[in-house]
Amino acid sequence: MRQLELLAPAKNLECGIAAIDHGADAVYIGADRFGARVAAGNSVADIEALCQYAHQYGARVYVTVNTIVYDDEIEATRSLLKQLAEIHVDAILVQDMAVAEMAREAGLTIHASTQTDNRTAQKVRWLSELGFARVVLARELSAAEIADIHSQVPDAELEVFIHGALCVSYSGLCYASQYCFNRSANRGACAQFCRMKFDLIDADGQEIGHQRYYLSLKDMNQSEQLSKLIEAGATSFKIEGRLKDAAYVKNVTAAYSQLLNDFIKHHPTDYERASLGSCTYTFKPDLRKTFNRGYTHYFLNGRQPDIASFDTPKAMGEFVGTVKEIRGNSFNVAGVASFSNGDGLCFLNSNRELEGFRVNRVEGNRIFPLKMPANLRPGLRLYRNNDVEMERLLSRPSAERKIPVKLAIRATDDGFSLQMGEAVAHIVAEHQEAQKDPRENILRQLTKLGGTPYECTEVDIPEGFNYFIPSSLLADLRRQAVSMQKTGHFRCKSEPLTKKSEPLTKKSEPLSMQKCATFDAKVYHFSYLYNVSNHLARQFYEAQGIKVGDAFEVSKPERCLLMQCRHCLRYALGFCVKNGGRKPEWHEPLSLRLGDGRLFRLEFDCRNCQMNVYADE
């Protein structure tokens, strides 16, 4: 049986518990520092509470310690890792090899973050041989590429992203935020350079496009592609969103949990969930009703033209119909959607700019906005980016997760025992013959499992079991069994999916950029691409026979490659001759120009089917 893990984000303890309640097999959460989202830090005490809650269901907690660290942060990092080991987190996500080595010394299982740029079988094999229990693959990979990695490195656990926001650059190799705003993406402080407006100009200064979001991608949605990812060899399916609120986590987690369950239902002898329990919901999960910029399968099925959102980096939401008739301070909608007072609606005006407004009142399909939008016109497509009714449902307790258990009570030489799953509780008590049938009271007392993760499906009482047992003793027996069950065999549920990290001293073929990266040979001399920002990481690479330079954040190079993107503007605009597009009329190189006049040169690396973004000095 192969275990499938749904991995959900946790901005905080509340979101982590919501993820578990709504069907996550694991959650990933940031500590108070050194995580790749500085705005989503949590105390060790909160992470411990989340571990205790998750482990009841055999679910795991992974902590993101996936920034690069400086020399003066080494001891603070070591201290944090020791604390995380003491509270029994299941693994940590790592980018910096110094952090990886310190984590191993603390006895922690390590996963290679997507920030380590994992897009080839050679890289995955190298990381696996070093002792990484899992590798988080680059978001840009196709199903065929994932399958090829799995076939070449079959023992490596592969984690893939299935939902949420997309970075336009390969993760770990984006330096635009640091270059422009002195905010390092590799330090968790990305300023979202890719969500900004640009002009697109050619070598002659001709403006090809004006003030569009050329680097802003739609959001990933692989809900229709899960079976393809499973068959390709992925083990863990990750939802992006450590800055998202509990409503997002609830809806998206529930939606994918149901989809995984449906897949397993059709393959019951081959797959199982990686944790225990089943969920019931008070709402119908619907991915259209959650924050999104429009959805894409990205590169899962190969290169596709419609992966970017050039018009807006903001949430569009679900399509709800077209504007039919405008009358005074109201309009009606052609469509089947129903609306509520307070809904947030939006549309793209004639200038391809997003405009939004709030619904004040609804009468059938006629909508009265709080303020009538000046640019609303008949025929415009209308989207809902805030569904008040859905938010209302998700603001309340909206799921219950229970583990079915069978109970068996028996008489022992000195009292009674109660078996719950693998746990066996025992009390010392006198054997008194009952004056009336004790079964009804035994059933009533033993099945009072409210407030626990369990629900009783059967109570086994032997034939002729005619003992009087006071209700207080039955309750004590039940509480003991529940406590033993919680702390007992659940931890072994995770064993098939993870392995203990070995020392990062195994000798393997050196990780050369030629073998383990796909960017063009012309950029091999950019030694900052290894993101080495401390002496321990430098010593690690040198021991592997790899020559490295200082991280971008340390070296501050003048001429530099800022982004490596599989997203290609030449292709997206229909001018990729290699893929059947028109021959460009412009003169290259093309550049992107920010509103403040700064230029960023584009290089189209057709051999590797990649677009590189340079700082144009």
C-alpha positions in Angstrom: 0.0 0.0 0.0 1.5 3.3 -1.0 0.6 6.2 1.2 -0.6 9.5 -0.2 -0.1 12.7 1.8 -2.1 15.9 1.5 0.1 18.7 2.9 -1.6 21.9 3.9 -0.2 25.3 4.9 -0.5 26.7 8.4 -0.1 30.4 8.9 -0.6 29.8 12.7 -1.9 27.3 15.2 -5.5 28.1 14.3 -4.9 27.4 10.6 -2.9 24.2 11.4 -5.7 22.8 13.5 -8.2 23.8 10.7 -6.1 21.9 8.2 -6.0 18.8 10.2 -9.8 19.0 10.9 -10.5 19.4 7.2 -8.5 16.4 6.0 -4.8 17.2 5.8 -2.3 14.4 6.4 0.4 16.9 7.3 0.9 20.6 7.7 3.9 22.9 7.2 4.4 25.8 9.5 7.0 28.5 10.1 8.9 29.0 13.3 9.5 32.5 14.7 12.5 33.0 12.4 14.4 31.4 9.5 11.2 30.5 7.5 10.7 31.6 3.9 7.7 33.7 5.0 8.8 36.2 7.6 5.2 37.3 8.1 4.1 33.8 9.1 6.2 33.0 12.2 5.1 31.0 15.2 6.4 30.2 18.7 7.8 26.8 19.5 5.0 26.4 22.1 2.4 26.8 19.4 4.2 24.4 17.1 4.3 21.9 20.0 0.5 22.3 20.5 0.0 21.7 16.8 2.2 18.5 16.9 0.2 17.2 19.8 -3.1 17.8 18.0 -1.9 16.4 14.6 -0.3 13.3 16.0 -3.6 12.2 17.4 -4.6 11.5 13.8 -1.2 10.2 12.7 -0.7 13.4 10.9 2.7 15.1 10.6 4.0 18.6 11.3 6.8 19.9 9.1 8.6 23.2 10.1 10.0 25.5 7.5 13.6 26.5 8.3 14.3 27.2 4.7 16.0 30.6 4.5 19.7 31.1 4.1 21.4 32.1 7.3 24.3 34.4 8.1 27.3 33.5 10.3 26.0 35.6 13.2 22.7 33.6 13.1 24.3 30.1 13.3 24.0 29.6 17.0 20.4 31.0 17.1 19.5 28.5 14.3 21.2 25.6 16.2 19.2 26.5 19.3 15.9 26.6 17.3 16.6 23.3 15.7 17.3 21.7 19.1 13.9 23.1 20.5 12.1 21.7 17.4 13.7 18.3 18.0 12.5 18.3 21.6 8.9 18.9 20.7 9.0 16.0 18.1 8.3 17.8 14.9 8.2 15.3 12.1 10.7 17.0 9.7 12.0 20.4 8.7 12.3 22.0 5.3 15.8 23.2 4.5 17.5 25.3 1.8 20.8 26.1 3.5 23.2 23.2 3.8 24.5 24.5 7.1 21.0 24.3 8.5 20.7 20.8 7.1 23.9 19.6 8.9 22.8 21.2 12.2 19.4 19.6 11.9 20.9 16.2 11.4 23.0 16.7 14.4 19.9 17.5 16.4 18.3 14.3 15.2 15.7 15.9 12.9 14.5 14.5 9.6 15.2 16.9 6.8 13.3 17.6 3.5 15.0 19.6 0.7 12.9 22.7 0.2 11.9 23.7 -3.3 14.3 26.6 -2.7 17.1 24.2 -3.5 16.0 24.2 -7.1 15.1 20.6 -7.6 14.3 20.0 -11.3 16.5 17.1 -12.4 17.0 13.4 -11.4 20.7 14.2 -10.8 19.9 16.8 -8.2 17.2 14.6 -6.5 19.6 11.7 -6.4 22.4 13.8 -4.9 20.1 15.2 -2.2 18.8 11.8 -1.4 22.3 10.3 -1.1 23.2 13.1 1.3 20.4 12.0 3.7 17.4 14.2 2.7 14.3 12.1 3.4 12.2 14.0 0.8 12.7 16.4 -2.1 10.2 19.1 -2.9 10.2 19.4 -6.7 10.2 22.6 -8.7 6.7 23.8 -9.5 7.6 24.0 -13.2 8.0 20.3 -13.9 5.7 18.4 -16.2 4.1 15.0 -15.3 6.5 13.3 -17.7 9.5 15.0 -16.0 8.3 14.0 -12.6 7.8 10.4 -13.8 11.3 10.4 -15.2 12.8 11.6 -11.9 10.8 8.9 -10.0 12.0 6.2 -12.4 15.6 7.2 -12.0 15.5 7.8 -8.2 12.6 5.4 -7.1 13.5 5.5 -3.4 13.3 9.3 -3.1 10.1 10.7 -1.7 8.8 13.4 -4.1 6.7 16.3 -2.9 4.8 18.4 -5.5 2.8 21.6 -5.4 -0.9 21.2 -6.4 -2.5 24.5 -5.6 -1.9 28.1 -4.9 0.2 31.1 -6.0 3.1 30.6 -8.5 6.5 32.3 -8.4 7.6 33.1 -12.0 11.2 32.3 -11.3 12.5 28.9 -10.3 12.4 28.9 -6.5 15.7 29.8 -4.8 17.0 31.5 -7.9 15.1 34.8 -7.8 17.1 37.9 -6.7 14.8 40.6 -8.1 13.4 41.6 -4.7 16.8 41.8 -3.1 18.2 43.8 -6.1 15.4 46.3 -6.3 14.2 46.6 -2.7 16.9 45.0 -0.5 14.4 42.4 0.5 15.6 38.9 0.0 13.3 36.1 -1.2 15.8 33.6 0.1 15.4 35.3 3.5 11.6 35.2 3.5 11.1 38.8 2.6 10.0 38.8 -1.1 8.5 42.1 -2.2 6.7 40.5 -5.1 8.6 42.1 -8.0 6.7 39.7 -10.3 3.3 41.2 -9.4 4.4 44.7 -10.6 3.5 46.6 -13.8 6.0 46.8 -16.7 6.4 48.2 -20.1 7.8 45.8 -22.7 10.3 47.5 -25.0 12.7 46.3 -27.7 16.4 47.2 -28.4 15.3 50.3 -30.4 13.3 51.6 -27.5 10.0 50.8 -29.2 7.2 50.1 -26.7 5.7 46.7 -27.5 3.4 46.7 -24.5 2.4 49.3 -22.0 2.0 48.9 -18.2 1.0 45.2 -18.0 1.8 42.5 -15.4 4.1 40.5 -17.7 5.6 38.4 -14.9 2.4 37.7 -12.9 1.2 34.1 -13.2 -2.2 32.7 -12.5 -2.6 30.4 -9.6 -2.0 26.6 -9.8 -5.0 24.2 -9.6 -4.2 20.5 -10.2 -7.6 19.3 -8.8 -8.3 17.6 -12.2 -4.7 16.3 -12.5 -4.2 14.4 -9.2 -4.3 11.0 -10.7 -1.6 12.0 -13.2 0.7 13.2 -10.4 0.1 10.1 -8.3 0.9 7.9 -11.3 4.0 9.9 -12.0 5.3 8.9 -8.6 4.6 11.9 -6.3 4.1 11.0 -2.7 3.1 14.3 -1.1 0.7 16.9 -2.5 1.3 20.4 -1.3 -1.1 23.3 -1.1 0.7 26.7 -1.2 -0.5 29.4 1.2 1.3 30.1 4.5 0.1 33.7 4.4 -3.6 32.6 3.8 -6.3 32.7 6.4 -8.2 29.8 7.9 -11.1 30.1 5.5 -8.7 29.4 2.5 -7.1 26.5 4.4 -10.5 24.9 5.2 -11.9 25.1 1.7 -8.9 24.1 -0.3 -7.8 21.3 2.1 -11.4 19.8 2.2 -11.6 19.9 -1.6 -8.4 18.1 -2.2 -9.0 15.6 0.6 -12.2 14.6 -1.0 -10.4 14.2 -4.4 -7.7 12.0 -2.8 -10.3 9.9 -1.1 -12.2 9.4 -4.4 -9.0 8.3 -6.1 -8.2 5.8 -3.3 -11.8 4.5 -3.5 -11.1 3.4 -7.1 -7.7 1.9 -6.2 -8.3 0.4 -2.7 -5.6 -2.2 -2.9 -2.8 0.1 -4.0 -3.2 3.4 -2.1 -4.1 4.7 1.4 -4.1 8.0 3.1 -1.0 8.8 5.2 -3.0 9.7 8.3 -6.2 8.4 10.0 -9.7 9.5 10.3 -12.5 10.7 8.1 -14.1 14.1 7.8 -17.6 15.5 7.6 -18.2 19.1 6.5 -20.9 21.7 7.0 -20.2 23.2 3.6 -19.5 22.0 0.0 -15.8 22.6 -0.9 -15.5 24.8 -4.0 -12.1 26.0 -5.2 -13.7 28.7 -7.4 -14.8 30.5 -4.2 -11.3 30.8 -2.7 -8.7 33.5 -3.6 -7.4 33.0 -7.0 -6.0 34.9 -10.0 -7.5 32.5 -12.4 -6.3 28.9 -12.5 -3.7 27.1 -14.6 -2.2 23.6 -14.8 1.1 25.4 -15.4 3.6 23.1 -17.1 2.1 19.8 -15.9 0.9 18.9 -19.4 3.7 20.7 -21.2 4.1 24.3 -22.2 0.7 26.1 -22.4 0.1 29.7 -23.6 -2.4 30.9 -21.0 -0.5 30.6 -17.7 -0.1 34.3 -16.9 -2.4 37.0 -15.7 -1.2 40.1 -17.6 -4.2 42.2 -16.7 -4.1 42.0 -12.9 -2.2 40.3 -10.1 -5.3 40.5 -7.9 -7.9 37.8 -7.2 -10.5 37.5 -9.9 -12.5 34.7 -8.3 -15.3 32.8 -9.9 -17.1 33.8 -13.1 -20.7 34.5 -12.2 -22.2 35.8 -15.5 -22.3 38.8 -17.8 -23.8 42.2 -17.3 -27.1 42.3 -19.1 -28.9 45.6 -18.5 -27.9 48.7 -16.5 -30.8 50.8 -15.1 -30.1 53.7 -12.8 -28.3 52.5 -9.7 -28.7 48.8 -10.5 -28.0 46.2 -13.2 -29.0 42.6 -13.8 -26.8 39.6 -14.6 -27.2 36.9 -17.3 -26.2 33.7 -15.5 -27.2 31.1 -13.0 -25.3 32.3 -10.0 -27.1 33.6 -6.9 -25.8 36.6 -5.0 -25.9 37.8 -1.4 -25.7 41.3 0.2 -22.1 42.1 0.8 -20.6 40.0 -2.0 -17.5 41.4 -3.7 -17.7 41.6 -7.5 -15.2 42.7 -10.1 -14.7 43.1 -13.8 -12.1 44.2 -16.4 -12.9 47.6 -17.8 -12.2 48.7 -21.4 -8.6 49.5 -20.4 -8.1 45.9 -19.1 -7.9 47.2 -15.5 -9.6 45.4 -12.7 -12.4 47.3 -11.0 -14.3 46.0 -8.0 -17.4 46.9 -6.0 -19.5 45.7 -3.1 -23.1 44.4 -3.5 -25.4 46.4 -1.2 -28.7 44.7 -2.1 -30.0 41.9 -4.3 -33.4 41.4 -5.8 -33.4 38.1 -7.8 -30.7 38.6 -10.5 -30.8 42.4 -10.1 -27.9 43.9 -8.2 -27.7 47.2 -6.4 -24.1 48.1 -5.7 -23.0 50.2 -2.8 -21.7 52.6 -5.4 -22.4 52.1 -9.1 -19.1 51.5 -11.0 -18.6 54.2 -13.6 -17.0 51.8 -16.2 -19.6 49.0 -15.9 -21.0 48.2 -19.4 -23.5 45.6 -20.8 -21.7 42.5 -22.0 -18.8 42.6 -19.5 -17.9 39.4 -17.8 -18.5 39.6 -14.0 -16.5 37.7 -11.3 -17.1 37.2 -7.6 -13.9 37.5 -5.5 -15.6 37.5 -2.2 -18.5 35.2 -1.5 -20.2 36.3 1.7 -22.2 33.2 2.2 -19.1 30.9 1.8 -17.2 33.1 4.2 -20.0 32.9 6.7 -20.0 29.1 6.6 -16.2 28.9 6.9 -16.1 31.4 9.8 -17.8 28.8 12.0 -16.7 25.3 13.0 -17.1 23.6 9.6 -15.7 20.1 9.9 -15.3 17.2 12.2 -12.7 14.5 11.9 -13.1 11.2 13.6 -11.2 7.9 13.7 -13.4 4.8 13.8 -12.5 2.4 16.6 -13.8 -0.9 17.9 -13.9 -1.5 21.7 -13.6 -4.9 23.4 -14.2 -5.3 27.2 -13.0 -8.4 29.0 -12.7 -9.7 32.6 -9.2 -10.2 33.9 -8.0 -12.0 37.0 -8.0 -8.8 39.1 -10.5 -6.6 37.2 -11.3 -5.6 33.7 -9.6 -4.6 30.5 -10.7 -2.5 27.5 -9.0 -2.7 24.1 -9.3 0.2 21.8 -7.4 -0.5 18.6 -3.8 -1.4 19.7 -4.2 0.1 23.1 -5.3 -2.0 26.1 -6.4 -0.3 29.4 -6.8 -2.1 32.7 -8.5 -1.4 36.0 -8.4 -3.3 39.2 -12.0 -4.1 40.4 -14.0 -6.7 42.2 -16.1 -9.1 40.1 -19.7 -8.5 41.2 -22.5 -10.3 39.5 -25.0 -7.9 38.0 -28.6 -8.0 39.2 -29.9 -6.8 35.8 -28.4 -6.9 32.3 -25.3 -4.6 32.4 -24.9 -4.3 28.7 -26.9 -1.1 28.2 -24.9 0.8 30.8 -21.6 -0.6 29.5 -22.4 0.5 26.0 -23.6 4.0 27.1 -20.5 4.6 29.2 -17.8 3.2 26.9 -19.1 5.0 23.8 -19.0 8.5 25.3 -16.2 9.6 23.0 -17.3 13.2 22.4 -14.3 15.6 22.6 -11.9 12.9 21.5 -10.7 12.1 17.9 -12.6 8.8 18.0 -16.0 7.4 17.2 -17.1 3.9 18.3 -18.3 1.6 15.5 -18.6 -1.6 17.7 -18.4 -2.7 21.3 -17.5 -6.4 21.7 -19.0 -7.7 25.0 -18.5 -11.5 25.4 -21.5 -13.8 25.8 -22.2 -14.3 29.5 -20.4 -11.1 30.5 -22.7 -10.4 33.6 -20.6 -8.1 35.8 -21.7 -5.0 37.6 -19.2 -2.3 36.9 -19.8 1.2 38.4 -20.2 3.9 35.8 -17.2 5.8 37.3 -14.9 2.8 36.7 -16.2 2.3 33.2 -15.4 6.0 32.5 -12.0 5.6 34.0 -11.3 2.6 31.8 -12.5 4.5 28.7 -10.3 7.5 29.5 -7.2 5.3 30.0 -7.8 3.6 26.6 -8.2 7.0 24.9 -5.1 8.3 26.4 -3.1 5.2 25.5 -4.4 5.2 22.0 -3.5 8.9 21.5 0.1 8.3 22.5 0.6 4.8 21.2 0.6 3.4 17.8 -0.2 6.5 15.8 3.4 7.6 15.5 4.2 4.4 13.6 1.8 5.4 10.9 4.4 7.9 9.5 7.2 5.4 9.2 6.6 4.2 5.7 6.5 7.8 4.4 9.6 9.1 6.0 13.1 8.0 7.0 15.7 9.2 9.4 18.3 11.5 8.0 21.8 10.1 7.7 24.9 12.4 8.2 25.6 14.8 5.4 29.0 13.3 4.8 28.3 10.6 2.3 30.6 10.7 -0.6 28.7 11.1 -3.9 29.3 12.4 -7.3 30.0 16.1 -6.9 27.0 18.3 -7.5 28.2 20.3 -10.5 26.0 22.8 -12.1 26.4 21.2 -15.5 25.0 17.9 -14.1 22.3 19.3 -11.8 20.9 22.5 -13.3 19.2 23.3 -16.6 20.2 27.0 -17.0 22.4 28.1 -19.8 26.2 27.5 -19.7 26.7 31.2 -20.1 25.5 31.8 -16.5 27.6 29.0 -14.8 30.1 31.7 -13.6 27.4 33.3 -11.4 28.7 31.5 -8.3 26.1 33.2 -6.1 23.4 30.8 -7.4 24.4 28.3 -4.7 23.1 30.8 -2.1 26.0 30.3 0.3 25.8 32.9 3.1 27.8 31.3 5.9 31.1 29.5 6.5 29.5 26.2 7.4 27.7 26.0 4.0 30.9 26.9 2.3 32.8 24.1 4.1 30.1 21.7 3.1 30.3 22.4 -0.6 34.1 22.5 -0.5 34.0 19.0 1.1 31.9 17.9 -1.9 34.4 19.3 -4.3 32.2 22.2 -5.4 33.6 25.7 -5.8 31.1 28.3 -4.7 30.9 32.1 -4.3 29.1 34.2 -1.8 25.3 34.5 -1.9 23.8 37.4 -3.8 22.7 38.9 -0.5 26.4 38.9 0.6 28.2 39.6 -2.7 25.9 42.2 -4.2 27.1 41.6 -7.8 26.8 44.5 -10.3 25.9 42.6 -13.4 23.6 39.8 -12.5 21.0 37.3 -13.5 17.9 38.1 -11.4 15.4 35.4 -12.5 15.3 32.1 -14.4 11.8 31.5 -15.7 10.1 28.7 -17.6 7.4 31.2 -18.3 8.5 32.8 -21.6 7.1 36.1 -22.9 8.0 35.4 -26.5 5.9 32.2 -26.3 3.1 33.8 -24.4 2.7 36.6 -26.9 2.7 34.2 -29.8 6.2 34.9 -31.2 8.0 31.5 -30.5 8.9 30.3 -33.9 10.1 27.0 -32.4 6.6 26.3 -31.2 4.7 27.5 -34.3 4.5 31.2 -33.4 4.9 34.3 -35.7 8.3 35.7 -36.5 8.9 38.7 -34.2 9.0 42.2 -35.8 10.9 43.7 -32.9 14.7 43.9 -32.4 16.1 42.0 -29.5 17.1 42.1 -26.7 13.7 42.9 -25.1 13.5 44.6 -21.8 11.0 45.1 -19.1 10.7 48.7 -17.7 9.4 49.5 -14.3 7.4 52.7 -13.7 10.5 54.3 -12.2 12.4 53.7 -15.4 14.6 50.8 -14.3 15.3 48.3 -17.1 15.5 44.5 -16.9 16.9 42.7 -20.0 15.3 39.5 -21.2 17.3 36.6 -22.6 15.5 33.9 -24.4 17.4 30.7 -23.9 15.7 28.6 -26.5 17.9 25.6 -26.1 16.7 25.1 -22.5 13.3 26.7 -23.3 13.8 29.3 -20.6 13.6 33.0 -20.2 16.3 34.8 -18.1 15.8 38.2 -16.5 18.9 40.3 -16.0 19.5 43.6 -14.2 20.3 46.0 -17.1 23.1 48.2 -15.9 
